[in-house]
Amino acid sequence: MSSPKIYISPYPPPQVPTDVSVSQLLQLYNPDDVEGEKVICEDDWTGRKITYAGIREDGARGAYGLRIVAGVEEGDVVCISSMLSVRTTEPHYWDASIRGVFFAPLCHIYGLVTVALMGTWIGLYTMLQKKYTLSSYLELSAQTKSNALRILPTIAVQISKQSSFDLSRLRNVKYIMCSGAVLPTPTIRHFQEHLPNAPIFQGYGMTETNITMLKPESAHRVGSVGKLFAGIEARIVDEKGSDVADGAQGEMLVRGPSIFRRYLRNEEATRETFDGEWMRTGDVVRVDREGYWWLVERKKELIKYKGYQVPPAELEAHLNSHPQVREGAVCALWDEDQGTEVPIAYVALTAEAKASKMDSNALGVDIRQHVDAKVAAYKKLRGGVVILEEIPKSGNGKVLRRLLPARLARERKGRL
């Protein structure tokens, strides 16, 4: 049997201490020489502020919670590798000069790493937002003189299609991190035109680990999620678990010190997720010759049309480029006559489109033709286009395809 093809990060792996807790790391190291009195976090609903020194004094409470709630014992390593990997990979983006507004829950991995851990350790500033709305997010970003925007594709599309907020007020912004899916070309051009000094770049990760990051210097590689984080190794395998040919797509497997070890009190899920020391991501990816990774789709989200695999994210990018579409989402619809899944699109219209009182049937046809003209024959929207008042999303703005009508109907049918 041949040896597996393993891809390694181009960034040197960090030295991860195994005898230091998270709270001890915060107390021992100050990588950017931040003054103790610096306010590193405040919120928009109580006005409470936390200083760099103050949060360190409360660090032991977190250590107590890890021991009592999660069962962490002496010698265990918690997140000390994820933080170091992120900092080693991109020290300029993860430094004390960064300022931004953040709206995702801190119990979510995005908030845990970005604000609770990295923000506390490095001393970057965050304005926490209790409830996200586009207008309040943009206004707070301007008021706090944010130099970094951390957004999702749905929010990026909303920003590009709104006209009530003058983006020139975000003159301090120099970084735009957008994760989750490929952005439509018109959206990218809109940001390039209105915020020319702020490159859009992407990252890729999950609750279980951080995986790749596209550095600002490589933002011109539109659609790529960058290179592997420091310390991460990866493989790309087919349905049988064999390595795919160079340039081919397949499921990504990863390993490294920042990979989670197990699901708490769920041994079955842990066994299903790991193939030996390799963690199955459930994501379909490819990597080019220069080591840049491209996220195709979540494996379970792929639409299977007559043996072909159709990635919803690609169709959603084309949907969102239509001038009358505020945001769109695509999922599988089961076609009884053909005995296969077909792509169906759901869209929410812009305020201008609603005000125009255009015929909804004609508009649906126009949107479908707009997408079908840009994709291969097997990717066309054979399920049609349905106009909704709103696209279902999570609290942090991520599209929830599982709550789209076609998915809900199929799940209900499966339970009967």
N, C-alpha and C positions, 0 to 999 in steps of 0.2 A: 504494500500500500504506500502511495506517495505521500510525502509530508504535506500538511495543509498550507495553503497560501495565506500568509499572515501580513497584514498591512500595519505598519507602526507609525506613530506620530513623528513628525519632523522636529518637534520641540523636545528638548531634553527633559526627562522625567524629574519631578521634584523629589527632594529627599523628604520622606514622610516619617516624622518621629512617631514611634509606637508607645512612648511612655509619657505623652502629654495629652491631657483632655482638651476639649473645645474651650472650656472656660480658662484653662491654664494658657492655651495658645493666645487667647485674647489678652490676657494679663501680661504675658511675657514679651510679646512682639508688637511693635508699632512700625510697620514697614515704610510708612510715608511721613514719619515724625509729626503726627497730628497733635495739636495742642489739646489738652484735656478739656478745656472750656468750649471747644467747638461743638455747635449743635449739629448732630448728624441725622436726627430724625424728629419730625413733628407731624401732627395730623391736621386735617381741615375741619374737624368737628368739635374738638375740645381745646385745641391750641396747646396741648401738652408738648413739651420739648424734652429730648433726651440728649445729653452730651456724651462725648467720646469717653470721658472718664467715668461718668455715671453708669453707663451700660456695663462697663467692666466690673464695677462693684457688685452688680446683680448677677454676674455670670454663674456664680455657684448655685443659684436657684435652678438654672437650666440643667446643670449637672445632676442635681438631686432628682429632677423629673426624669431624666434619662435612666437613672438607676432604678427608681421605683416603678415607673410606668412601662418603660421599654425593656427592662431587665438587663441593661448594659452593666457588665461587670468589669472589674479591674483588668486592664490589658486589652480590652476591646477598643477598636478604632471607629470613631463616628464622624463622618463628613470631613477630621483634621486634614485627608488626601484630596477631596473634591475642591476645597478652598485653595489649596496649594496648586492644584492642576490648573484651575482657572486663572490664577494670578500669573503663573509661569507662562501660560499660553499667550496672554494679552495683557501685559503690565500697564500699558498706556490707557486702555479702556477701563480697567479695574484699578483705579487709583483714587486718592483722596480729593482730587479736583473735580470729580464728577458730581453733578447735581441733576436731580430729576424727580418727576412725580410718579408715584406707583399706586396702582389700584387693585392689583390681584391680592387675594388673602395671603397673609404671611404663613399660614399653615400649609399652603400649596408649595410645591418644591421650588417654583419660580421665585416666590416671595421669601422662602426660607433661605435660599442661597444668595439671592440678589441683595436683600435688605438685612435680614436677621443675622446672617453669617458674614458675607463679604462686606456689607455696609458697616457692620460693627467692627470687624477686624481692621479694615483699611481706613475707615473714617470718611467715606463718601456721604453726601447729603441726600436725604430722601424726604419728600413731602408725601405722606400717606393720604390717600383719597378714600373716604368711606364708601361712597357710591359713585360709580363711573357714569358720566355722561360725556359726550364728545365736547360740548361747549365748556363744561367745567374743567375737563382735563387740559384743554388748550389754554384756558384762562389761567389756571394755576401754573402751567409750564411757563407762561410769560411772566407772571408775577414773581415767581421764584428764580427767574433768570436761569432756567434749566439749560444745560448744555448737552443733555442726552435724552432722547425719546426712546422708551422701551414699549413697543406696541406690537399688535398682532396684525395679520393681513387684513382682517375685516375692518380694523380701525384705520389702517393706512388708506384703504379704499374710501372710507367715510371722509377722512381728511381731504383727500383729493377731489371729492365731489361736493364739499360744502363751500359756501361763499360768504358766510356771516362773520368768519374770523379771519383777520388779516395775518397771514403766515409770516409776514415781514417782522411781526412782533417777536418771533422766535429767533431773533438774530444771534443769540448766544449758542444755539444748538450746533454741535459739531459731530455728533454721532446719532444715528438712527438705527437701533437694533430692532429687527422685525423677524419674528420666528413663527413657524407653523405651516407655511405653504408658500408657493411661488407667487410673487406679486405680478399683476398684469403690467405689461409694458407702459401703457398710458399713465398708470399710477406712479411708476418709477420716474417717468419723464416729468410728471407734475412736481414731484419733490426736487428733482434736479433743477427745475426752473425756479422754484420758489425758495428752496434752501440749498443753493449750489455748493455751499461749504460743508454740508453734512452728508457724507456718503451713507447709503443704505446698505447694511450688511446683515447677515443672518446667522443664527445658531441653531443647533439641533441637540435635543436631549430629551430626557423623560424623568419621571420621578425616581427611577432606579439608578440613573447616572447621567452625567453630562457626557456628550459624545464628540461633537465637532463645533467649530466656530470659524466663520469667515471674517478675517481681519479687515479693518477699514481700508487698508491699502489695497485689498483685493476686491473691493466692492463692485468693480466693473465686471466681475464674473457673475452676472445676474443669474439667479436661480440656484447657484451653488450654496451649500451650507458650510463650506470651508474645509479645513483639514482637521484631523483628529486632535483632540485635546492632549496635552502632555500626559504621558503615562498610559494612554489608551491604545490597545491593539484591537484589530478587527479582522473579520473574515466575511466573505459573501458566498452564500451557499444556495443550492437549488432545493426543490421539494424533498429530495432524497438525502440532503445534508452534505452533498458533494460540492467542492469549490467550483464556481462558475468560471468561464473563460474570461480573459482580460477584456474589460469594457462591457461585459454583460451585466445584467441586473439580477438581483436575487435578494434573499433575506440577509440582513446584517446581524452578525454575532460579534459581541465585544467582550473584552476582559481587561482587568486592570485594578489598581488599588482603590479607585473611586466607585467601583461597581458595588451595588448593595449586596448583602450576603444572603438574606432570606426575607420572605414575607412573614410578618409577625403573626404567630398562631395559625399559619396556613401552609402546612408542609406540602400538600398536594400542588398548590400553585407554584411553590418553590421548585418542586421536581419538574413541573411542566416548563418552567422558564429556563432552566439550566441544562445544557448539554455538556456534562463534565464541568470544566472551569469556564466555559463560554456561556454568556447570557444571550438568549434569543430576544432580539428587540421587537420582532413582529413587523418591522419596517422593510419595505423594498427599496433598495438603493443601487447606485452604481458609482464607480470611482474612475476618474480619468487618469491619463498617464502622468500628470503632474501632481497627483495625490489629492485633488479636489473632489469632494463627495457631493453627490446629487441625490436628494430624497425624492423618490418616485411616489410612494404612497404607503399608508398603513396597509399591511398585508390583508387584514380583515375588512378594510374599506374598499378594496379593489372590486370593481364590477366585472363580472365574467360573462361576456357576450359571445356565445357560440365558440368558446375556447379561447377567445381573445381577452386580455386583461386591460381594462379601461380605468385609469386613475382619475377619481373625481376632482382632485386638485387642479389638474390640467384644464378640465372643462370649466371649473369655477373661475380660473384666471381669465378665460375668454368671456364668460358671463359678465364678470365685473368690469370688463373693458367696454361694455355696451353703454352708451350715454344715458339711457333711461333706467339703468339698473343701479340701485343703491348698494345692494349686496346680493349674492347668490350662493346657492348650495346645491350639490348634486349627490344623488344616491342611486341605489339599484331598485328597479321596479320589475317584479316578476311578470313576464309575458306568457300567459297560458297558451296562446296560439302557437308561439314559436318555441315554447319550452326552454326559455333562457332568460337571463337578466338583461334588462336594457337600461340605459342611463335616463333618468328623469331629472329635470331642473326645477328648482324653486327659487323665486326671486322676490325681493322687496324693491319697490320702485322709488325713484327720487321724488322729492317734493314737487319738482317741476313737471315730472311725468304725471303725477296724480292731479295736479292743478289743470293740466291740459285736457283732462277728461277724454283721453284717447281710448278707442275701442280696445278692450282688454284682449279679445281674441286676436285682433290684428297685431297688437303689440307682442303677444306671445309668439305668434308666427315670425315676426321680424327678429325677435331675440333668438329664436331657434335657428333661423337662417344665418344670423350673425355668427353663431357658434359653429354650426355645421360646415360653414364655408372655410373654417380655419383648422379642421381636424381631419384625421384619416376616416375613411368610410365606416369602419367598425366602431368608431368613437362617437358617432352622431347621436343627437338627443332623440332617440326613437321613442322615448317615453313622453316627449313633449315638454312644455314649459308651463308651470303653474305659478300664478301670482299670489303671494301671501302678503299680509299686512306687515309681518315681521318674520325674520329668520330666527329659529330657536338658537340661543347662545347661552354659554355658561356665564357666571358672574364676572369673569375676566375677559369676556368678549370672544371666546372661541366658539366656532360653529359646532352645534351638536347634531350631527347627521342622524344619530339614532332617534331623534325626536321629530324628524321629518315625516310627513303623513305616510309616504310609501313604506318607510321602515317600520313605523308603528303598526300599520295595517298588516304587514307580513309577520311581525312578531305576534300579534294577536291571533292571526290565523294559525301560526305554528303551535300556540298554546291550546287551541280548541281540540 
